[in-house]
Amino acid sequence: MGRVSDVRHVLVLPDRDAAEEVAGELADRFGVLEEPQLVRDALAGEDDAEDAQWLVVIEDARARLDPVALDAFAAEYEGWLEAPQD
């Protein structure tokens, strides 16, 4: 039996408040059942935590989420979907 490949989507948001709102809406908008992970992404040279971007990491074990829809959703909060790393 073949294993379904795990897909991870990373939404980049401008601040913690936006990341928390996005994480809270994922279940309603996309049916995401697992709690997404929020990660602070400090850019090189940044000392102030308020200036850091925040990442919302979504595990998509069945690869059922539409990347275009996720990108549009993140854009509503001045964010974007990070391109997958090969």
KEBA-638771 format. One record per atom (N, C-alpha, C, O): x, y, z; residue in one letter. Coordinates in nm, 3 decimals, decimal comma, always signed. Example, Ala and Ser with C-alpha at 12.3 -4.5 7.8 and 13.67 -1.06 7.14 Angstrom:
// KEBA-638771
R        x        y        z  aa
R   +1,319   -0,569   +0,780   a
R   +1,230   -0,450   +0,780   a
R   +1,320   -0,330   +0,780   a
R   +1,424   -0,332   +0,846   a
R   +1,285   -0,225   +0,708   s
R   +1,367   -0,106   +0,714   s
R   +1,290   +0,003   +0,787   s
R   +1,341   +0,114   +0,804   s
//
This chain:
// KEBA-638771
R        x        y        z  aa
R   +0,084   -0,118   +0,000   m
R   +0,000   +0,000   +0,000   m
R   +0,089   +0,124   +0,000   m
R   +0,179   +0,134   +0,083   m
R   +0,065   +0,218   -0,090   g
R   +0,147   +0,339   -0,102   g
R   +0,118   +0,437   +0,009   g
R   +0,005   +0,448   +0,057   g
R   +0,220   +0,508   +0,050   r
R   +0,207   +0,608   +0,155   r
R   +0,174   +0,742   +0,091   r
R   +0,235   +0,780   -0,009   r
R   +0,078   +0,813   +0,150   v
R   +0,045   +0,947   +0,102   v
R   +0,156   +1,040   +0,146   v
R   +0,194   +1,041   +0,263   v
R   +0,208   +1,119   +0,053   s
R   +0,317   +1,209   +0,090   s
R   +0,262   +1,327   +0,171   s
R   +0,156   +1,381   +0,142   s
R   +0,339   +1,364   +0,272   d
R   +0,299   +1,476   +0,356   d
R   +0,331   +1,607   +0,285   d
R   +0,437   +1,622   +0,224   d
R   +0,237   +1,699   +0,293   v
R   +0,256   +1,831   +0,236   v
R   +0,248   +1,931   +0,350   v
R   +0,162   +1,921   +0,437   v
R   +0,339   +2,026   +0,349   r
R   +0,338   +2,131   +0,450   r
R   +0,324   +2,265   +0,379   r
R   +0,400   +2,297   +0,288   r
R   +0,226   +2,342   +0,422   h
R   +0,204   +2,476   +0,368   h
R   +0,250   +2,576   +0,474   h
R   +0,225   +2,558   +0,593   h
R   +0,318   +2,681   +0,429   v
R   +0,366   +2,784   +0,521   v
R   +0,310   +2,918   +0,475   v
R   +0,342   +2,967   +0,366   v
R   +0,226   +2,977   +0,559   l
R   +0,172   +3,110   +0,533   l
R   +0,257   +3,210   +0,609   l
R   +0,285   +3,192   +0,727   l
R   +0,298   +3,316   +0,541   v
R   +0,381   +3,422   +0,602   v
R   +0,289   +3,541   +0,628   v
R   +0,225   +3,593   +0,537   v
R   +0,284   +3,583   +0,755   l
R   +0,197   +3,694   +0,795   l
R   +0,280   +3,806   +0,856   l
R   +0,389   +3,781   +0,907   l
R   +0,229   +3,928   +0,851   p
R   +0,309   +4,043   +0,894   p
R   +0,327   +4,054   +1,045   p
R   +0,424   +4,115   +1,090   p
R   +0,237   +3,996   +1,125   d
R   +0,250   +4,008   +1,270   d
R   +0,177   +3,894   +1,339   d
R   +0,105   +3,815   +1,277   d
R   +0,196   +3,887   +1,470   r
R   +0,137   +3,778   +1,549   r
R   -0,016   +3,780   +1,546   r
R   -0,079   +3,675   +1,535   r
R   -0,075   +3,899   +1,555   d
R   -0,222   +3,907   +1,555   d
R   -0,280   +3,848   +1,427   d
R   -0,377   +3,772   +1,432   d
R   -0,221   +3,883   +1,313   a
R   -0,269   +3,829   +1,185   a
R   -0,251   +3,678   +1,182   a
R   -0,340   +3,606   +1,135   a
R   -0,137   +3,629   +1,230   a
R   -0,111   +3,485   +1,230   a
R   -0,213   +3,412   +1,317   a
R   -0,262   +3,305   +1,280   a
R   -0,244   +3,469   +1,433   e
R   -0,342   +3,404   +1,521   e
R   -0,481   +3,404   +1,460   e
R   -0,554   +3,305   +1,473   e
R   -0,519   +3,512   +1,393   e
R   -0,649   +3,517   +1,326   e
R   -0,658   +3,413   +1,215   e
R   -0,758   +3,342   +1,203   e
R   -0,553   +3,406   +1,133   v
R   -0,549   +3,310   +1,023   v
R   -0,558   +3,167   +1,078   v
R   -0,635   +3,085   +1,028   v
R   -0,478   +3,138   +1,181   a
R   -0,480   +3,004   +1,241   a
R   -0,619   +2,969   +1,293   a
R   -0,664   +2,855   +1,280   a
R   -0,686   +3,067   +1,350   g
R   -0,820   +3,044   +1,403   g
R   -0,925   +3,021   +1,296   g
R   -1,024   +2,952   +1,321   g
R   -0,905   +3,077   +1,179   e
R   -1,004   +3,065   +1,071   e
R   -0,983   +2,945   +0,979   e
R   -1,071   +2,912   +0,900   e
R   -0,867   +2,880   +0,989   l
R   -0,837   +2,770   +0,897   l
R   -0,938   +2,657   +0,905   l
R   -0,973   +2,599   +0,802   l
R   -0,986   +2,625   +1,023   a
R   -1,083   +2,517   +1,037   a
R   -1,214   +2,553   +0,966   a
R   -1,271   +2,470   +0,895   a
R   -1,261   +2,676   +0,986   d
R   -1,388   +2,718   +0,924   d
R   -1,376   +2,733   +0,774   d
R   -1,465   +2,689   +0,700   d
R   -1,269   +2,793   +0,727   r
R   -1,255   +2,821   +0,583   r
R   -1,211   +2,701   +0,501   r
R   -1,255   +2,683   +0,388   r
R   -1,122   +2,617   +0,560   f
R   -1,062   +2,508   +0,481   f
R   -1,081   +2,370   +0,541   f
R   -1,038   +2,271   +0,483   f
R   -1,145   +2,362   +0,657   g
R   -1,166   +2,233   +0,720   g
R   -1,041   +2,172   +0,779   g
R   -1,033   +2,050   +0,796   g
R   -0,942   +2,254   +0,810   v
R   -0,817   +2,205   +0,869   v
R   -0,849   +2,156   +1,010   v
R   -0,899   +2,233   +1,093   v
R   -0,820   +2,029   +1,037   l
R   -0,853   +1,971   +1,167   l
R   -0,739   +1,980   +1,267   l
R   -0,762   +1,998   +1,387   l
R   -0,614   +1,968   +1,219   e
R   -0,499   +1,977   +1,308   e
R   -0,468   +2,123   +1,338   e
R   -0,479   +2,209   +1,251   e
R   -0,430   +2,148   +1,462   e
R   -0,393   +2,284   +1,502   e
R   -0,267   +2,327   +1,426   e
R   -0,165   +2,259   +1,434   e
R   -0,272   +2,438   +1,353   p
R   -0,153   +2,484   +1,283   p
R   -0,048   +2,533   +1,383   p
R   -0,081   +2,573   +1,495   p
R   +0,076   +2,530   +1,341   q
R   +0,186   +2,576   +1,426   q
R   +0,217   +2,721   +1,392   q
R   +0,228   +2,756   +1,275   q
R   +0,230   +2,805   +1,494   l
R   +0,270   +2,945   +1,475   l
R   +0,417   +2,958   +1,512   l
R   +0,461   +2,913   +1,617   l
R   +0,493   +3,022   +1,422   v
R   +0,637   +3,036   +1,441   v
R   +0,677   +3,180   +1,413   v
R   +0,640   +3,237   +1,310   v
R   +0,753   +3,239   +1,505   r
R   +0,806   +3,374   +1,483   r
R   +0,926   +3,362   +1,391   r
R   +1,015   +3,280   +1,415   r
R   +0,930   +3,443   +1,287   d
R   +1,038   +3,439   +1,189   d
R   +1,111   +3,573   +1,190   d
R   +1,077   +3,664   +1,114   d
R   +1,212   +3,584   +1,276   a
R   +1,289   +3,709   +1,283   a
R   +1,382   +3,717   +1,164   a
R   +1,456   +3,623   +1,135   a
R   +1,379   +3,827   +1,096   l
R   +1,469   +3,849   +0,984   l
R   +1,608   +3,885   +1,037   l
R   +1,620   +3,937   +1,148   l
R   +1,709   +3,858   +0,959   a
R   +1,846   +3,888   +1,000   a
R   +1,860   +4,034   +1,039   a
R   +1,817   +4,123   +0,966   a
R   +1,919   +4,059   +1,155   g
R   +1,943   +4,195   +1,200   g
R   +1,828   +4,256   +1,278   g
R   +1,841   +4,369   +1,326   g
R   +1,717   +4,186   +1,291   e
R   +1,603   +4,242   +1,365   e
R   +1,617   +4,210   +1,513   e
R   +1,640   +4,095   +1,551   e
R   +1,601   +4,312   +1,596   d
R   +1,606   +4,292   +1,740   d
R   +1,467   +4,299   +1,802   d
R   +1,442   +4,238   +1,906   d
R   +1,378   +4,373   +1,739   d
R   +1,245   +4,396   +1,795   d
R   +1,148   +4,286   +1,752   d
R   +1,124   +4,267   +1,632   d
R   +1,094   +4,213   +1,847   a
R   +1,003   +4,102   +1,818   a
R   +0,877   +4,151   +1,746   a
R   +0,816   +4,074   +1,672   a
R   +0,839   +4,275   +1,766   e
R   +0,719   +4,326   +1,702   e
R   +0,736   +4,338   +1,550   e
R   +0,638   +4,338   +1,477   e
R   +0,861   +4,349   +1,504   d
R   +0,887   +4,365   +1,361   d
R   +0,899   +4,232   +1,288   d
R   +0,912   +4,230   +1,165   d
R   +0,895   +4,123   +1,361   a
R   +0,915   +3,991   +1,299   a
R   +0,791   +3,948   +1,222   a
R   +0,678   +3,983   +1,258   a
R   +0,814   +3,872   +1,117   q
R   +0,704   +3,808   +1,047   q
R   +0,666   +3,683   +1,127   q
R   +0,746   +3,632   +1,205   q
R   +0,543   +3,636   +1,106   w
R   +0,498   +3,515   +1,172   w
R   +0,458   +3,414   +1,066   w
R   +0,401   +3,451   +0,964   w
R   +0,489   +3,289   +1,091   l
R   +0,456   +3,180   +1,000   l
R   +0,345   +3,097   +1,060   l
R   +0,344   +3,070   +1,180   l
R   +0,252   +3,056   +0,976   v
R   +0,149   +2,960   +1,015   v
R   +0,177   +2,835   +0,932   v
R   +0,164   +2,836   +0,809   v
R   +0,216   +2,728   +1,000   v
R   +0,254   +2,604   +0,934   v
R   +0,138   +2,506   +0,941   v
R   +0,089   +2,472   +1,049   v
R   +0,094   +2,461   +0,824   i
R   -0,022   +2,372   +0,814   i
R   +0,023   +2,239   +0,756   i
R   +0,079   +2,233   +0,647   i
R   -0,001   +2,132   +0,831   e
R   +0,028   +1,997   +0,782   e
R   -0,093   +1,952   +0,699   e
R   -0,206   +1,960   +0,746   e
R   -0,068   +1,906   +0,579   d
R   -0,174   +1,867   +0,486   d
R   -0,144   +1,726   +0,437   d
R   -0,102   +1,705   +0,322   d
R   -0,165   +1,627   +0,525   a
R   -0,125   +1,489   +0,499   a
R   -0,187   +1,431   +0,372   a
R   -0,126   +1,347   +0,306   a
R   -0,305   +1,476   +0,337   r
R   -0,371   +1,422   +0,218   r
R   -0,356   +1,511   +0,096   r
R   -0,415   +1,485   -0,009   r
R   -0,278   +1,617   +0,108   a
R   -0,254   +1,711   -0,002   a
R   -0,385   +1,756   -0,065   a
R   -0,399   +1,757   -0,187   a
R   -0,480   +1,793   +0,020   r
R   -0,612   +1,832   -0,030   r
R   -0,635   +1,983   -0,032   r
R   -0,732   +2,030   -0,092   r
R   -0,546   +2,061   +0,032   l
R   -0,564   +2,206   +0,035   l
R   -0,512   +2,269   -0,093   l
R   -0,408   +2,229   -0,146   l
R   -0,585   +2,367   -0,142   d
R   -0,551   +2,436   -0,267   d
R   -0,452   +2,549   -0,237   d
R   -0,488   +2,645   -0,169   d
R   -0,329   +2,539   -0,286   p
R   -0,230   +2,644   -0,260   p
R   -0,275   +2,783   -0,308   p
R   -0,244   +2,883   -0,243   p
R   -0,345   +2,790   -0,418   v
R   -0,391   +2,920   -0,470   v
R   -0,491   +2,982   -0,372   v
R   -0,486   +3,102   -0,345   v
R   -0,581   +2,901   -0,318   a
R   -0,680   +2,950   -0,221   a
R   -0,611   +2,991   -0,091   a
R   -0,650   +3,091   -0,030   a
R   -0,511   +2,915   -0,048   l
R   -0,437   +2,951   +0,073   l
R   -0,363   +3,083   +0,054   l
R   -0,359   +3,166   +0,145   l
R   -0,304   +3,103   -0,063   d
R   -0,233   +3,227   -0,091   d
R   -0,330   +3,346   -0,090   d
R   -0,299   +3,451   -0,034   d
R   -0,447   +3,330   -0,151   a
R   -0,548   +3,436   -0,152   a
R   -0,596   +3,466   -0,010   a
R   -0,618   +3,581   +0,026   a
R   -0,613   +3,361   +0,071   f
R   -0,655   +3,377   +0,210   f
R   -0,550   +3,456   +0,288   f
R   -0,584   +3,550   +0,360   f
R   -0,423   +3,420   +0,274   a
R   -0,316   +3,492   +0,343   a
R   -0,310   +3,637   +0,297   a
R   -0,282   +3,726   +0,377   a
R   -0,335   +3,661   +0,168   a
R   -0,331   +3,798   +0,114   a
R   -0,435   +3,887   +0,180   a
R   -0,416   +4,009   +0,190   a
R   -0,546   +3,829   +0,226   e
R   -0,648   +3,907   +0,298   e
R   -0,590   +3,968   +0,425   e
R   -0,644   +4,066   +0,477   e
R   -0,481   +3,910   +0,476   y
R   -0,415   +3,957   +0,598   y
R   -0,277   +4,015   +0,568   y
R   -0,191   +4,022   +0,656   y
R   -0,256   +4,058   +0,443   e
R   -0,130   +4,115   +0,397   e
R   -0,015   +4,015   +0,407   e
R   +0,099   +4,051   +0,436   e
R   -0,047   +3,888   +0,381   g
R   +0,054   +3,783   +0,383   g
R   +0,056   +3,708   +0,252   g
R   -0,004   +3,751   +0,153   g
R   +0,124   +3,595   +0,252   w
R   +0,134   +3,513   +0,131   w
R   +0,167   +3,368   +0,169   w
R   +0,207   +3,339   +0,282   w
R   +0,149   +3,280   +0,073   l
R   +0,188   +3,141   +0,087   l
R   +0,332   +3,127   +0,039   l
R   +0,364   +3,163   -0,074   l
R   +0,418   +3,076   +0,125   e
R   +0,559   +3,058   +0,089   e
R   +0,568   +2,946   -0,015   e
R   +0,503   +2,843   -0,002   e
R   +0,650   +2,968   -0,118   a
R   +0,669   +2,866   -0,222   a
R   +0,737   +2,744   -0,161   a
R   +0,829   +2,760   -0,080   a
R   +0,694   +2,624   -0,197   p
R   +0,757   +2,504   -0,141   p
R   +0,902   +2,493   -0,181   p
R   +0,942   +2,534   -0,290   p
R   +0,983   +2,438   -0,090   q
R   +1,125   +2,415   -0,117   q
R   +1,141   +2,277   -0,178   q
R   +1,087   +2,180   -0,126   q
R   +1,213   +2,268   -0,286   d
R   +1,235   +2,138   -0,351   d
R   +1,353   +2,065   -0,291   d
R   +1,386   +1,954   -0,333   d
//
